[in-house]
Every structure is written in structure tokens, then in C-alpha cells.
Amino acid sequence: MNILVLGSGGREHALAWKLAQSPLCTRLFIAPGNPGTAQLGQNLPFGVNDFAAVEAAVRSHSVAMVVVGPEDPIVNGIWDYMEAAHLRSSFGPQWLGTIGPSAQAAQLEGSKAFSKKFMQRHRIPTAGYAEFTADNYDAGQAYLASHALPIVLKADGLAAGKGVVICQSHQEAETVFADMILSKQFGDASSRVVVEQFLDGVEVSVFALTDGKTYKIVGHAKDYKRIGLGDTGLNTGGMGCVSPVPFAQGAFMQKVIDRIVEPTINGLATDGLVYKGWVFFGLINVGGEPMVIEYNCRLGDPETEVVLPRLQSDLVQLLAEMLRGNLMHCTVETDERAAATVVVVSGGYPGVYPKGIPITGLPIPQDQSAIVFHAGTSTSAQGRLQTNGGRVLALTALGHSVAHAAQVSKALAAQVQFEGAYFRTDIGYEFS
């Protein structure tokens, strides 16, 4: 079958890499893609939110399945648009569908308030919260003044991963609250602010594939958001990741399944939410008890770069059977080895950074135990590989332990050369 992947980052390169391995994949298209995905299929020159172009590409290239990478098109209603296009009447059973939830179900990621109400309604463990807008701004400031420290403030909508602030003082919280609501720091995304209880623990991400009624857990991982060593400095989109997470197994994972995963999937069915895709459970281990920090309606980045290399099952078959309603009959097999990825970023990231810097020294892995994923690269007019984003490359390695995999991925990252290149040398430090 022909498959179209939407996106241009490391997650989409990893998806393309895994999909291309399947004998069920005839042709692979990626829009807009990057130099890495161009080695696996055909890049198409349109953006992820150009739904008319997506539909046109499906029709012209006889695409059977659209795999959505980033959150924006999901929350903006790509699933609903493609359903309204009546592709099944044109292609018949050849058209399988779009990997992603409906716009209504995507509010699990698109609105913090929506997800909090969902968890409250279905008794899924999460931090206590309150929500405020300009209409009850004064009540919000009073609430902050009496709140225990630290205080977590979250812009309700999508804010490119920057809409969460952990405030260490009441003054800071009041300032951030004003910036979000009155100064519209994140535009409409912060017109509503969720104020949360701070949870102290270790985070872990669990990924499940669901048709809205049944599910399969595909993997779990721990990512490293801070720019500096020892998890210090500004938040980023992700500086690295490891899988598996030692504590996310046995009794703890059973709690995750019983208290979070199954109530979530059952909640989707109970609420009549159409959902055919990934559920990203952003969890925190608080004294051995799992609690939900957030839901995402897609795979994470850079989590995808460690979860998919460990997946031994045919991803195309998993996605196709999920769309056909046969997910319950599928099995998920995982490589027993650990995986780690180290992200090489541009100088200045996560602030202002240059683009168009030549990249040299790119490692050439000799086998499937090491992979280079392009996250923010482009090709110059002269055909030269260059930087095109804050996160530039993700270097993934498999090893007999997390520490071993991290050691190899850091060695790969050290080979990458461009002016201002930086990466964290302590990814996986807790497990060494």
C-alpha cells in the first residue's frame, strides 16, 4: 500500500524509517519531510496544515493511509477533514484512513481544561487544578496567593511546548498568570489558564495505539527536556531520551494499565469520542503511584526515536489492523535491548539560533543498532546538508543496557560537526 506521513522532524523520520521496513509498504510519501526522509521515500512540498493538499496527494498517489506526526493538524481537525472527503467512496476498501483522533477527541491534547475534566469524570489520577480566564482574573490571582508552592501554570491550548511554567514564588506565579491572560503571551492558547498542584517525582511516557475501544501498549520512554546538564536550564522540545525505564514495569506498569490506560480508553468509548491513533500518556511516578501530567494525541519527539527502534512488530500492519478494527488480534513484540537517543542542537537553542550552518562529520552507522534521524536539517542550493532548526539531529543507539545505549549514542553525537553544535553528555545519567 502507499502511505503518506505528515511532518518534517525527527519523529517523522523515525516513522518513515519504520514504515519503510514493512513489506506492506509499496510507496512512501512524506510532507514536507526532510533530507533524512528523502532517503526513504518521496518528499512532497506542502505543509501539514494544508488539508486540501493532503487530500489531493491521497487522490493523485492512491494513498491508503495518512500517518500524522505533529499535533497541530490533529487538533486542527485533519481526521474530520479526511472523513468528509469521502475517500472510501472513491477508493473503496483500499482507503484505510487517517491515523489520529477526531478534532473533538483531540481536545485531550488541545485543551488542558478539557483533559482535566475528562480525567476527573473518569476518575483517572492527576494533580488537583483550577482554571481561570479574563472573566475571573481577580479570583485567579487570589487563588494563586493562597496556593502551596511551587505552582504549575499551564496555557490551556497548544503553545509549542512552551506553555507550562513551574513557579517557585507567589510573585512569579502572579506575573506569569498576568503575562498569559492579560498580555496574551501565547495568544488564544493562554486565554484560559489551568493552575495545577505540583507533583514531585520521575516522569515517564507510555504510548498506546487505540481504535477507541481496544488498545495495545507499544512502548515507554523517559525524555530529558532541560537544555543543561543535570536537568538544569530552560525547557526544550527534548534533548534526548531512553527506553525502557527501569521502574516502568511489573507492579508499577500494572497500576498504569488498571488506573490510567484502561479507564482512558473506556472513557473515550463512554464519551462517544472517535479515536483511531496514538495516545501519549505523560505520567509521573509519585512514590510508586502513577499520575497523569498530560495527554498527547500523537507520538512524542524524541520518544519516537527510541520507541520505534525497539518495536519489532510490523508497524504498517499494526496501523492497518487498527484502522480495520482488528487491533485486538495483533501482538506487539519489543526488542529486549535498550535504546537511547541524543539530540544535537543549534547554538542558542532554545532561544534564538542561526540556520543554514553546514553540517559535516555525520556518522554512518553500519547496522540497525545505530540510526541517524534528521530533526531540523535542509539541503542548500549546492546540495550541502545544513541546519534548519533548533533540534538538528537525533542519534539513536541500541545496547544491552540503557547506560550502554547512551554511551554509544553520545559517541555518535560527538562525530556531528557544525558551528555552535551542542548536546547533553548526561542523557541516561540516572541509569549509568
Beta strands, then each sheet from edge to edge (+ up, - down):
strand 1: 2-7
strand 2: 27-32
strand 3: 42-43
strand 4: 63-68
strand 5: 97-101
strand 6: 129-133
strand 7: 151-155
strand 8: 164-167
strand 9: 192-197
strand 10: 202-210
strand 11: 215-223
strand 12: 226-228
strand 13: 232-235
strand 14: 240-243
strand 15: 275-286
strand 16: 289-296
strand 17: 338-345
strand 18: 370-374
strand 19: 377-379
strand 20: 385-387
strand 21: 391-399
sheet 1: 3+ 2+ 1+ 4+ 5+ 15- 10+ 11- 14+ 17- 21+ 18-
sheet 2: 3+ 2+ 1+ 4+ 5+ 15- 16+
sheet 3: 6+ 9- 7+ 8-
sheet 4: 12+ 13-
sheet 5: 19+ 20-
end
